[in-house]
Amino acid sequence: MTDLHAHPPMTLGRVHARANWLLPLVALVFVLLAIGAAGEWLPWDASIHRWVLDQRSPWRDRAAMRVSWFGSTYVVLTVAAIAAALAWRRCPRLAVAIVVLALARPLTEFALKELVGRERPVGDRLVRGRGPSFPSGHPYAAAASWGFLPLVAALYTRRRLLWWLVAVSSWLLVVLVAGSRVWLGVHWASDVVGGILLAVLGVFGAERLLARAHVPCGLHRPSPTDARAAERPSAEASRRDAFH
C-alpha cells in the first residue's frame, strides 16, 4: 500500500504544480483585501453583516458559538500540542514544524492586524472581540492546528479513505469556524476570507519547508539484505561486462 506520508493524496504543492497561477492569485487577493480593509473600501461587508443579523435565531447563535470554540486559543494550542506529540514518535521534523507554526501564527496575525488597523463591526456582538479586525485570527489559528491533522494521520494509516475523511473534516471545520465569526458579529466577511487565504499560504509555506528539509519519514529503508543485493552486479550486467 502507498505510504501516505511520503505520497499524500493531495497537497497544496501538488495543486500549485498543476495550476501555478492559483497560489499567486490567493496572495494577490489577500493583499487586495488587506488594502481594501485598511481604506474601508469593501462595501459588501456591511450588506453581509446586516443579512446575517436578520438570519439569527437562538439555536443558530448557540451553534455558531460552539463552532467558534474550535478556533479559540486554548483549543488550537491543545490540538497543536497533541498533533506534535503524535508526530514526534514517527517524524520529529513534522512535530517541530507544527510547534514552530503554532508559535509563529500569533505573531504574524498580530503584525498584520496592527498594519491594517481595521475596526470590528460595532454593536450586535454575541461574543467579545478584541483588537483590530483584519484578518480574522480564528480561521488562521484553526488551519495552523487542525490543518496539520492529515499530515499526522498519514504517519499512522495507509488507508486513503481515512486520510480523505480527516483532511476534508479538518478543512471543513476551518471554514465553519470562519463563518461563525461573521455570525457572532465580531468580524466582517472579508476578514474571515482573508484569514482563510492567509491560512492557505501558511500551510503551503510549511509544506515547502518540510519538503526541502527532509525526505518524508516512513519511506522504505533498504534492509542489509537489500543493500547487499544492490551492491552485487546483476547477471545481465555481468554478461555485458564480459564482452568489454
C-alpha positions, 0 to 999 in steps of 0.5 A: 500500500502507498505510504501516505506520508511520503505520497499524500493524496493531495497537497497544496504543492501538488495543486500549485504544480498543476495550476501555478497561477492559483497560489499567486492569485490567493496572495494577490487577493489577500493583499487586495483585501488587506488594502481594501480593509485598511481604506474601508473600501469593501462595501459588501461587508456591511450588506453581509453583516446586516443579512446575517443579523436578520438570519439569527435565531437562538439555536443558530447563535448557540451553534455558531458559538460552539463552532467558534470554540474550535478556533479559540486559543486554548483549543488550537494550542491543545490540538497543536500540542497533541498533533506534535506529540503524535508526530514526534514518535514517527517524524520529529521534523513534522512535530517541530514544524507544527510547534514552530507554526503554532508559535509563529501564527500569533505573531504574524496575525498580530503584525498584520492586524496592527498594519491594517488597523481595521475596526470590528463591526460595532454593536450586535456582538454575541461574543467579545472581540478584541483588537483590530479586525483584519484578518480574522485570527480564528480561521488562521489559528484553526488551519495552523492546528487542525490543518496539520491533522492529515499530515499526522494521520498519514504517519499512522494509516495507509488507508486513503479513505481515512486520510480523505475523511480527516483532511476534508473534516479538518478543512471543513471545520476551518471554514465553519469556524470562519463563518461563525465569526461573521455570525457572532458579529465580531468580524466582517466577511472579508476578514474571515476570507482573508484569514482563510487565504492567509491560512492557505499560504501558511500551510503551503509555506510549511509544506515547502519547508518540510519538503526541502528539509527532509525526505518524508519519514516512513519511506522504505529503508533498504534492509542489509539484505537489500543493500547487499543485493544492490551492491552485487552486479546483476547477471545481465550486467555481468554478461555485458561486462564480459564482452568489454 
